[in-house]
Amino acid sequence: MLRFENKFIFMKIRTFLLLLGIGILTIQCQKNYNDYAEFEAEPPYILNMNEEQRPYFEAYDKALKLWGANYEELYVPTSFGMAHVIVSGPQKGEPTVLLHGMNASATSWYPNAKDLSKDHRVFAIDLLIEPGKSDMSREVEDIDAIVAWYFEIFEKLQLEKFNIIGASRGGWLSVAIGLHDQTKIEKMVLLSPAQTLKWIQPSSGLLANIIYALSPEKKRLESVLESMSANVKKIDQKYINQYFLGSQLDSINRFVVDMKPFSNDELNTLKMPVLVLIGDDDLINNEKSLEVAKENIPNIVAEIIPNAGHFLSIDQAEMVNSKILDFLDSDPKQK
């Protein structure tokens, strides 16, 4: 009888421990699933948007529907203001940060989001000084402040190690982030990085962009897009509408003069694997850019994308996506 009672007590203890373990596991899973729950609430400037901003935010949301993958929008508070981040892809996927180009927003990644989000956890960030959905509450005085702002976001989102993909000015900022702290970056992808490897050469296309920036009129937009894209018809009209409305807002687009090409010594310190892609009809970069990259970045892959302009991630989205994923998923030791 005593032996039976001991066995019964043992079974109850074992059942209790089993249920306790299941409970802890469930709580942990819920915690992982809701890691970003605190950033899901829309801030007042979105909930109560003013009439000047409303057309742009509505156009942003229409463009975001082109994302091609399930996503969530996060609003991450920082010391400089609210950071808007589009997150998609499997929770256990390798974290991959996307930094868009000048006069754009995170929605510019719409041709790439579906493929990149298949196996990677994508974090597309709206730059604070661009239209986007991020909101600045404190003056950003210099480039160092922008880099510090990104690191605040990385910390809040618990991104200890991640890949980083930057287009145009986002490429320049990716390098600046890498030079600030390389320990966080697994691999870096630069899509026609602006003012990063060489100075931008004067051209009629560049002049058209400068004139449009000073006076963003609808009639000038087509010539600007033609200077940046090898096939403007590939750009979805929803994104073009958002792009135009964004250019009407005061984006406080400063620090362009501070974006100087990085020195050979600086580039040489980048130890992570780096992929550089440019278009064969690129307004910003050319073969000289790739020569600089190959000569000065130790672990470099550099290629030209055919039939593509500066907007190569739109012009040749399928090819660019494939090359990015092959690079991110490759073993650097087998290079």
C-alpha positions as CSV (number, residue, x, y, z in Angstrom):
1,M,0.0,0.0,0.0
2,L,2.8,2.4,0.9
3,R,4.6,1.6,-2.4
4,F,1.3,2.4,-4.3
5,E,1.0,5.7,-2.5
6,N,4.6,6.6,-3.3
7,K,4.1,5.7,-6.9
8,F,0.9,7.9,-7.0
9,I,2.7,10.8,-5.4
10,F,5.6,10.4,-7.9
11,M,3.1,10.4,-10.8
12,K,1.5,13.6,-9.5
13,I,4.9,15.3,-9.2
14,R,5.9,14.2,-12.7
15,T,2.6,15.5,-14.1
16,F,3.0,18.8,-12.3
17,L,6.5,19.3,-13.6
18,L,5.4,18.4,-17.1
19,L,2.6,20.9,-17.0
20,L,4.9,23.5,-15.5
21,G,7.4,22.9,-18.3
22,I,4.6,23.2,-20.9
23,G,3.5,26.4,-19.2
24,I,7.0,27.9,-19.2
25,L,7.4,27.0,-22.9
26,T,4.1,28.5,-23.8
27,I,4.9,31.7,-22.0
28,Q,8.3,31.8,-23.7
29,C,6.8,31.3,-27.1
30,Q,4.2,34.0,-26.5
31,K,7.0,36.3,-25.3
32,N,9.0,35.6,-28.5
33,Y,5.9,36.1,-30.6
34,N,5.1,39.4,-29.0
35,D,8.6,40.7,-28.6
36,Y,7.6,43.9,-30.5
37,A,4.0,44.2,-29.1
38,E,5.0,47.4,-27.3
39,F,5.8,49.0,-30.7
40,E,2.6,48.1,-32.5
41,A,0.4,51.0,-31.4
42,E,0.1,53.8,-33.9
43,P,1.3,57.2,-32.5
44,P,-0.8,60.3,-32.4
45,Y,0.7,61.8,-35.5
46,I,-0.6,58.8,-37.5
47,L,-4.0,58.4,-35.6
48,N,-4.7,62.2,-35.8
49,M,-2.8,63.1,-39.0
50,N,-3.2,66.7,-40.2
51,E,-4.7,67.5,-43.5
52,E,-1.3,68.4,-45.0
53,Q,0.1,65.0,-44.3
54,R,-3.0,62.9,-44.9
55,P,-2.5,62.6,-48.8
56,Y,1.0,61.4,-48.3
57,F,0.3,58.9,-45.6
58,E,-2.6,57.5,-47.6
59,A,-0.4,57.1,-50.7
60,Y,2.2,55.4,-48.4
61,D,-0.3,52.9,-47.3
62,K,-1.4,52.2,-50.9
63,A,2.3,51.7,-51.9
64,L,2.8,49.4,-48.9
65,K,0.2,47.0,-50.2
66,L,2.7,46.2,-52.9
67,W,4.9,44.6,-50.3
68,G,4.1,41.0,-51.4
69,A,4.6,39.4,-48.0
70,N,2.8,39.6,-44.6
71,Y,4.2,42.5,-42.6
72,E,3.7,44.5,-39.5
73,E,4.4,48.2,-38.9
74,L,6.3,49.1,-35.8
75,Y,6.7,52.5,-34.2
76,V,9.9,52.6,-32.2
77,P,10.5,55.5,-29.8
78,T,14.0,57.0,-29.9
79,S,15.7,60.1,-28.4
80,F,15.3,61.8,-31.8
81,G,11.7,60.8,-32.4
82,M,9.6,57.9,-33.6
83,A,11.1,55.4,-36.0
84,H,8.8,53.6,-38.4
85,V,9.9,50.1,-39.3
86,I,8.2,47.6,-41.6
87,V,8.9,44.0,-40.4
88,S,8.3,40.9,-42.5
89,G,9.6,37.3,-42.9
90,P,9.8,34.4,-40.5
91,Q,10.6,35.2,-36.8
92,K,13.5,32.9,-36.7
93,G,14.9,34.1,-40.1
94,E,18.2,35.8,-40.2
95,P,17.7,39.5,-39.4
96,T,18.3,41.7,-42.4
97,V,18.0,45.5,-42.2
98,L,17.0,47.6,-45.3
99,L,18.0,51.3,-45.7
100,H,16.4,53.1,-48.6
101,G,17.7,55.9,-50.8
102,M,17.3,59.6,-50.8
103,N,13.8,61.1,-51.4
104,A,12.3,57.7,-50.8
105,S,11.0,55.6,-48.0
106,A,10.9,51.9,-46.9
107,T,8.2,51.3,-49.4
108,S,10.8,51.5,-52.2
109,W,11.7,47.9,-51.3
110,Y,8.4,46.7,-52.6
111,P,10.0,44.8,-55.6
112,N,12.4,43.0,-53.2
113,A,10.4,42.4,-50.1
114,K,8.6,39.2,-51.1
115,D,11.9,37.4,-52.0
116,L,13.9,38.8,-49.2
117,S,11.2,37.9,-46.6
118,K,10.9,34.3,-47.6
119,D,13.7,33.1,-45.3
120,H,15.0,36.3,-43.7
121,R,13.5,38.5,-41.0
122,V,13.4,41.9,-42.8
123,F,13.5,45.3,-41.0
124,A,12.9,48.2,-43.5
125,I,13.4,51.5,-41.7
126,D,12.1,54.9,-42.8
127,L,14.9,57.4,-42.5
128,L,14.1,60.1,-39.9
129,I,14.9,63.1,-42.2
130,E,12.9,61.8,-45.2
131,P,9.1,62.0,-45.7
132,G,8.3,58.3,-44.7
133,K,6.4,57.5,-41.5
134,S,9.2,58.2,-39.0
135,D,8.7,61.4,-37.1
136,M,11.5,63.7,-35.8
137,S,11.0,65.4,-32.4
138,R,14.6,66.5,-31.8
139,E,16.9,68.3,-34.1
140,V,19.3,66.0,-36.0
141,E,22.5,68.0,-36.2
142,D,24.8,65.8,-38.2
143,I,25.5,62.4,-39.8
144,D,26.8,61.0,-36.5
145,A,23.4,61.7,-35.0
146,I,21.7,59.7,-37.8
147,V,24.0,56.8,-37.2
148,A,23.3,57.0,-33.4
149,W,19.6,57.0,-34.2
150,Y,19.9,53.7,-36.2
151,F,21.8,52.1,-33.3
152,E,19.0,53.1,-30.9
153,I,16.6,51.2,-33.2
154,F,18.9,48.2,-33.4
155,E,19.0,48.1,-29.6
156,K,15.2,48.5,-29.1
157,L,14.6,45.7,-31.6
158,Q,17.2,43.5,-30.0
159,L,19.2,43.2,-33.3
160,E,22.5,41.9,-32.0
161,K,23.8,40.6,-35.4
162,F,22.2,41.3,-38.8
163,N,22.8,41.7,-42.5
164,I,22.4,45.2,-43.9
165,I,21.3,46.2,-47.4
166,G,21.5,49.9,-48.4
167,A,20.4,51.5,-51.7
168,S,21.9,54.8,-52.9
169,R,22.2,57.0,-49.7
170,G,21.2,54.0,-47.7
171,G,24.4,52.4,-49.0
172,W,26.5,55.3,-47.8
173,L,24.8,55.1,-44.4
174,S,25.3,51.3,-44.3
175,V,29.1,51.8,-44.6
176,A,29.0,54.6,-42.0
177,I,27.1,52.1,-39.6
178,G,29.7,49.4,-40.4
179,L,32.6,51.7,-39.7
180,H,31.0,52.7,-36.4
181,D,30.5,49.1,-35.2
182,Q,31.4,46.2,-37.4
183,T,30.6,43.6,-34.8
184,K,26.9,43.8,-35.5
185,I,27.0,43.2,-39.2
186,E,27.2,39.8,-40.7
187,K,27.2,40.8,-44.4
188,M,26.7,44.1,-46.3
189,V,25.0,44.7,-49.6
190,L,25.4,48.1,-51.4
191,L,23.0,48.8,-54.3
192,S,24.6,51.7,-56.2
193,P,25.8,53.4,-53.0
194,A,25.8,57.2,-53.5
195,Q,29.0,59.2,-52.8
196,T,30.5,56.1,-51.2
197,L,33.2,54.9,-53.6
198,K,33.6,57.9,-55.8
199,W,32.3,61.4,-56.4
200,I,29.1,61.7,-58.5
201,Q,30.0,63.0,-61.9
202,P,28.0,66.0,-63.3
203,S,25.4,65.1,-65.9
204,S,22.1,66.2,-67.4
205,G,20.4,63.6,-65.4
206,L,21.9,64.8,-62.2
207,L,20.9,68.4,-63.1
208,A,17.3,67.3,-63.7
209,N,17.3,65.8,-60.2
210,I,18.7,68.9,-58.6
211,I,16.1,71.1,-60.4
212,Y,13.3,68.8,-59.3
213,A,14.6,68.8,-55.7
214,L,14.5,72.6,-55.7
215,S,11.1,72.7,-57.4
216,P,9.3,69.4,-57.3
217,E,6.7,69.8,-60.1
218,K,4.8,67.0,-61.7
219,K,6.0,67.9,-65.2
220,R,9.6,67.4,-64.1
221,L,9.0,64.1,-62.4
222,E,9.1,62.0,-65.5
223,S,12.5,63.3,-66.6
224,V,13.9,62.6,-63.1
225,L,12.6,59.0,-63.1
226,E,14.0,58.4,-66.6
227,S,17.4,59.5,-65.4
228,M,17.2,57.0,-62.5
229,S,15.5,54.0,-64.2
230,A,16.3,52.1,-67.3
231,N,12.6,51.3,-67.6
232,V,10.2,53.7,-65.9
233,K,7.2,51.6,-66.9
234,K,8.4,49.0,-64.3
235,I,7.8,51.4,-61.5
236,D,4.3,50.9,-60.0
237,Q,2.1,54.0,-60.2
238,K,1.2,53.6,-56.6
239,Y,4.8,54.1,-55.6
240,I,5.3,57.0,-58.1
241,N,2.3,58.8,-56.5
242,Q,3.8,58.3,-53.1
243,Y,7.2,59.5,-54.3
244,F,5.8,62.6,-55.8
245,L,3.7,63.5,-52.8
246,G,6.7,62.9,-50.5
247,S,8.8,65.4,-52.6
248,Q,6.1,68.0,-51.9
249,L,6.8,67.8,-48.1
250,D,9.7,69.5,-46.4
251,S,11.9,66.5,-45.8
252,I,14.7,68.6,-44.3
253,N,17.0,66.8,-46.8
254,R,20.3,68.0,-45.4
255,F,23.7,66.4,-44.9
256,V,24.1,65.7,-48.6
257,V,27.3,67.8,-48.7
258,D,28.6,65.7,-45.7
259,M,28.3,62.5,-47.8
260,K,31.9,62.3,-49.1
261,P,33.4,59.2,-50.6
262,F,35.1,57.1,-47.9
263,S,38.8,56.9,-47.9
264,N,40.7,53.8,-49.1
265,D,41.9,53.3,-45.5
266,E,38.3,53.4,-44.3
267,L,37.1,50.9,-46.9
268,N,40.0,48.6,-46.1
269,T,38.8,48.3,-42.5
270,L,35.5,46.7,-43.6
271,K,36.1,43.0,-42.8
272,M,32.6,41.6,-43.3
273,P,31.7,40.2,-46.8
274,V,30.4,43.0,-49.0
275,L,28.4,42.8,-52.2
276,V,28.3,45.9,-54.5
277,L,25.8,46.0,-57.4
278,I,25.4,48.8,-59.9
279,G,23.4,49.3,-63.1
280,D,25.0,49.4,-66.5
281,D,23.2,52.7,-67.1
282,D,23.7,54.1,-63.6
283,L,23.6,57.8,-63.0
284,I,25.5,57.6,-59.8
285,N,28.2,54.9,-60.3
286,N,30.2,53.2,-63.1
287,E,33.0,50.7,-63.6
288,K,35.4,53.0,-61.7
289,S,33.2,52.6,-58.6
290,L,33.6,48.8,-58.8
291,E,37.4,49.2,-59.3
292,V,37.6,51.2,-56.1
293,A,35.5,48.6,-54.3
294,K,37.6,45.7,-55.5
295,E,40.9,47.4,-54.7
296,N,40.0,48.5,-51.2
297,I,37.4,46.3,-49.6
298,P,39.0,43.0,-48.5
299,N,36.0,40.6,-48.8
300,I,34.2,42.0,-51.9
301,V,31.9,40.8,-54.6
302,A,31.2,43.5,-57.2
303,E,29.0,43.2,-60.3
304,I,27.2,45.2,-63.0
305,I,23.5,44.5,-63.5
306,P,22.6,44.7,-67.2
307,N,19.7,46.9,-68.5
308,A,19.5,48.7,-65.2
309,G,19.8,52.3,-64.0
310,H,20.3,53.7,-60.5
311,F,17.0,52.1,-59.5
312,L,18.5,48.6,-60.2
313,S,16.4,47.0,-57.5
314,I,13.3,47.9,-59.5
315,D,14.6,47.7,-63.0
316,Q,16.0,44.2,-62.6
317,A,14.3,43.1,-59.4
318,E,14.4,39.4,-60.0
319,M,18.1,39.4,-60.9
320,V,19.0,41.7,-58.0
321,N,17.0,39.6,-55.5
322,S,18.6,36.4,-56.7
323,K,22.1,37.8,-56.4
324,I,21.4,39.3,-53.0
325,L,20.0,36.0,-51.6
326,D,22.8,33.9,-53.1
327,F,25.3,36.2,-51.4
328,L,23.5,36.3,-48.0
329,D,23.0,32.5,-48.0
330,S,26.5,31.6,-49.1
331,D,29.3,30.4,-46.8
332,P,31.9,33.2,-46.7
333,K,34.6,30.6,-46.0
334,Q,33.9,29.1,-49.5
335,K,34.4,32.4,-51.3
